[in-house]
Amino acid sequence: MASLGPRSGLVVTINGVLATLASSVDDDALFLGRAGEHPEGEALLGSVVTDPGDFLLLNEAFALDPLIVDIAPDAVIEDPVVVVHVVSGNGGEAVFPRTLIRSGASSRAGVVEIVVDVDTGLLADLPSSATSGSSPPTSTATGPAGVGRGHLVVPLTELAVADHATLSFVSVQSLGPDTWQLAHQGSTIGAHATLHSFAVALGGSYARLRTDSALQGESGTSKLRAAFIGRDDQMLDFRTLQDHLAPRTTSDLLFMGAVADHAHSVYSGLIRVRRGAVRSDAMQTNHNLVLDEGAHADSVPNLDIEENDVKCSHGSTVGPVDEDQKYYLESRGVEPTVAERLIVAGFFEDIADQVPIPGTRSLVGRALADRTGVTGD
């Protein structure tokens, strides 16, 4: 747990069932626990993602212990709240983690949410309580045909950032190679509010993350970041929406990934500026490294602009490792495979430094390095 630094609270679920709950913050500043125990729990769930679609309707139906992290207005919580969803069992089950995070007006806090397979190495960096306790419960729902010993994991995370609030949110997905994920992260940002979001995708056979950010209040800001590495036969699928509904709103998206072996990644993003959202500023960037001939990356950025007085830009790159950089390292005695790994590590270095919760940067950096085969001294 040292790699995550100090924390204000910890919640652990195992196959969607609450297993651990601890908080060091006064109840007046932070509610942490089951949605059913929150006085507004029933109204809060579904208040951000109002049109979830088929798979997330399944989440609503089968989520066993939906969680709420509720930061009170004006509260300043220095250390992050850590939410860990552990997936365990022999395979074939479906797991439906659900979390709603509400930042009250003028509050400031950080939340780390981790979805992790019990067999992956990432658990070594997490609290011991994430793996201790009695045998994990199993869901009676079953995954799709072809999943094998893996699981179907359908996480739904809702982020409600009230006026003048600042929320830093880091999500890490480290699932087994046979698991399918269909994840949805939805957020609403109020006036003069800021969301800093960073997603890390490492595992899964087919892993999809949909990220919707609705800027509902004037001068609201969303900063969306993601880093991903696909290997073997993985399919990583990212879908984003930067939805500007109010004047002078700002969104800044940067997704960076690499694919190797026979992995495939797809990025599809949309900037939408609604009528009336004048002087909005939106940027969307997706960079991809293709490390092997059998790997493939697709990038499809899109714009839908209904106003004139706006500033919007989008761009993407897909390509192999720079041969000049590789030659430079090899000419100085670096082995070809090591040279490529160092270049990939450098590719991710800048975005890894943008993780908004300082205590998680080492965890994210090490997880990315492990996937690229680059390890520290």
N, C-alpha and C positions, 0 to 999 in steps of 0.2 A: 504493500500500500504506500510505501515511501515515495514511489515514483509519481503518485498523484498529489502528494503534499497534504497539508491539513485539509479537513473537511468539516462542514457545518452539520451535515446529516448524511445518513446512509440508508438506502432501501435496497433490499435484495429480494427478487422473486425467482422462484424455481419452477419452470414450466408454467409461468403465469400466476403462481400462487405465492402470496406474500410470505417470506421466510424470515427476514430481518428488518427491523425498523429502529433507528436510533437518531437522535437529534441533540445538538448542544446549544440550540437557539431557543429563546423564549417563544412560547406558543403565540404570544401577541405579535411576533414578527414573522413567524413561519409556521404554516400548517404542513405537515408531512405525513401522508398515510393513505388509507383506502378512501376512495371517492364516497363510499356509503357512509363514512363517518364525518364527512364535511357537510356543514349546514346548507351549502349551495351545490353539493356534488352533482345531483341529478341535472340541474340547470347548466352547470359548467361543461359537462361532458357533451361533446358535439356542438359547442358554441363557436368553435373556430373552424373545424372542418364540417360544414353544413351539408355538403353534397358528396359523401365519401365514395360512392361507387360500390360495386359488387363485393370486392374482397374486404373492404373496410366495413361494409354492413355485416359481414361475417365476424369481424372484430367486435362490433357492437353486440352481436348475439352471443359470442363465445368467450369474451374477455372475462377471466375468472375474478381477478382482483384489480380493477382499474385504480390507478394511483393519481393523487393530486399533490402537486407542489405549489403552495400558495404563499407568495411573498407579499407581506402587508404593505400598504401605501407608506411611503417615506422610509421604509426599512432599508438599511445598508448591511448586507451580509457579505463579509469579506471573503470567507472560504466557501468553496462550492459545495453544493449538494450532489451526492453521487447516487445514481440509480443504476442498479445492475440487474439485467434480466438474463438469468442462466437457463440455457436449454440443455436438457439432459434426457437420458433414456436410450432404449435400444433402437429407436428410429420408427418412422411411420406415423408419429403423433403430429398434431397441429398445435401450435402455441400462438397465443394472441396477446402479446404485451400491449398495455395501454397506459399512457401517461399524459396528464394535462398539467402544464406549467403556467401559472398566472403571476405576472409581475405587476404589483399594484402601482398606482400613480406615484411618480418620483422615487421609485425604489431602484436599488442596484443590487444585482446578484448574479451568480453563475451556477449552471447545472451541467453535470456530466452524465450522459446516459449511454450505457454499454449493453449491447446485445451480444452474448458470447456463448459459444458451445463449450460444454464442460471439458471436452477433450482437447481444446486448443491451448497453446502455450500462454495466451494472454492472461489466463486466470492467475498465473503466478504473480502478476503485478497488481492483483486486486485484493480486497480485504479477505482475510481467512474465513470470515463469516459467509462469504459468497459460495464457499464449497463445503462448509461444515454443516452439521446438523443431521437430521434423520434422512432416510431415503427420499429422494424427490418424488413428488406426486406426478402422475401422468395424466394427460388429457385423453378423453375418450374419442375426440375427433381424429380423423385420419387424413393424411396428406394425399396429394394426387398420385396417380399411378406413375411409376418410374422413379419415385424419389428414393426407393430402396431403404437403406438404413438411416437416411437423413430424416429431416423434419420439414414441415411447412411452417414458416414463421411469418406472421403478419402483424408487424408492430404499427401502432398509430400513436403519434406524438403531436399534441396540440400546444402551441405557444401563444399566449395572449399577453402582449406587452402594452400596458396602459400608457396614458399621456405622460411624457417627461421621464419615463422609466428607461433603464438600460438592462438588458438581459444578455449574458454571454452563455452560449449553449454549444456543447461539444458532444457529438454522437460518434460512437465507435462500433462498427459491426465486425465481429470475428467469429464467423460460423464455420461449421465443418464442410468438407468438400462435396457432400451429398445433399446438403440442405438447400431448400428453396426459400427465398425471402421476397416478400412483397410489402415494402415499407412505405409509409406516408408520413411526411412531416409538414404540418400546416401552421402558419403563423399569421397573426394580425398585429399590426404596429400602429399605435396611436400617434397623436400630435406630438412633435418634438421628441418622440421616443426612438430608441435604437436597439436593434437586434444584431448581435454578432454571432453567427452560426458557423460551425465547422463540422463537416462530416468526414469520417474515415471509413472506407469500405475495403475489407481485406479478404473475406471468405465467401462461402456459398457456391453452389453449382450454378444456379441462376439467382442473381441478387438484384432486385429493383428498388430504387429509392426515388420517390416522387417528393419534390420540395416545392411547396407553394408559399409565397410570401405576399400578403395583401397589405399594402400601405394605405391605411384608412384615414389617418389624421395628417393635417398639414405639417410639412417639414419633418415627417417621419423618415427613418433611415434603416435599411437592411443591408448588411454585409454578409454575403453568403460565400462560404469556401468549402471545397471538398477535395480530398486526395484519395486515389484508388490505384490498386495494382492487381491486375488479373494474371493468373498463371494457369497452366494445364489447359483444361477445356472450359474454364469459367466463362460465364456470360454476365457482364455487369451493365445494368441498364439505369440511366439517370434521366429524369424528366423534371424540368423546373418551370416555374411560372413566377415572374416578377410583375405583380399586378399593382399599378399605380392608380389609386382612386381619388387622391387628394392633391392639392397644389403643393409645389416645391418639395416633393418627396424625392428621395435618393435611394437607388439600389445599385449595388456593386457586387457582381457575381464572378468568381474565378473557380473553375473546376479543372483539376490537373490529374492526369492518369497515365499509366503505362500498362501495356499488355505484352505478354510473352507466351512462348510455346504456341498453343492453338486457342488462346483466350480471345474473347471478342468483347468490345465495349461499345455502347451506344449512348450518345448524349443528345437530347432533344430539349431545347429551351425556348421559352417565349417571353419577350418583354411586351407587356400590354399597358398602354397609357390611355386611360379612359377620358372621355370628354369632361372638361373641367379641371383636369390634373395639370394645369399650366405650370411651366417652369420646372417640370420634373426632369431628373437627371438619372439615366439608367445606363449601366454598362454590363455587358455579358461576354465572358471570355472562357474558352475551353481549349486547353492544350493537351495533346496526346503523343506519347512515344510508342512506336511499334517496334518491338525488340527482336522479333523473329518473323520469318516469311509466312509462317502459318498463322500468325496473329493478325487481328484486324480491328480497326477503330473507325466508327462513324460519328460525325458531328453535324448536327442540324440546328443552328441558331435561327431564331425567327423574331420578327418585329410586328406588332399590331398597334399602330399609332392613330389616335383619334383627335389629337390636338396639334396645334402648330408651334407654339412657343415652348418647345421641349428640346432636350439634348439626349440623344440615344445613340449607342454604338454597340456593335457586336462583332465578334471575330472568333476564328478557331484555327488550329493547326493540327495536322496529323502527319507524322513523319518518323523516320528512323533516327537512331543516334547519329549525331554529327560526326562524319568521318574525319574531318580535320581535327576535332577535339580528340577523337580516339587515336589518330596517328600521332598527335603530339605526345600523348601519354605513353604510347607504345615505343616511340623513339627515345624515351627516357627510361626504358627498361621495365615498364609496367606490363604485366601479362595481359593479353587481349581481353580475357573474360573479366579480369579485375578492372581494367580500364573502362569497360562498358558499365560495370556496376558503379564505379565512382562517378561516371557521367550521369547515370540515373539518379544517384544520391544527390548530386548537385542540382539536378532538375527539380527535385522535391524540397530542397533546402529552404528556399525562399517561402514557399507556402507553409511549410511546417513551422516556420518562425511566426506565422500569423495566427496560430492557435490562440483563441482569445482568453483562455484560462491558463496562466503561466504554469501551474502545477501539472498540467496534462501534456505539456510540450515534450517532455522526455519520453512519456509513454507513447505518444503519437510518433515521434521521431524514431524510437526504437522499433515500433511495429512496422513502420515503412522500411526501415533498414533491414529488418529480418526478411521481409518479402522480397527485397532486391538482392539479398545475400551479402549486404554490406554490414559489417560489424565493427564496433569500436575497439580501441586498444584495451 
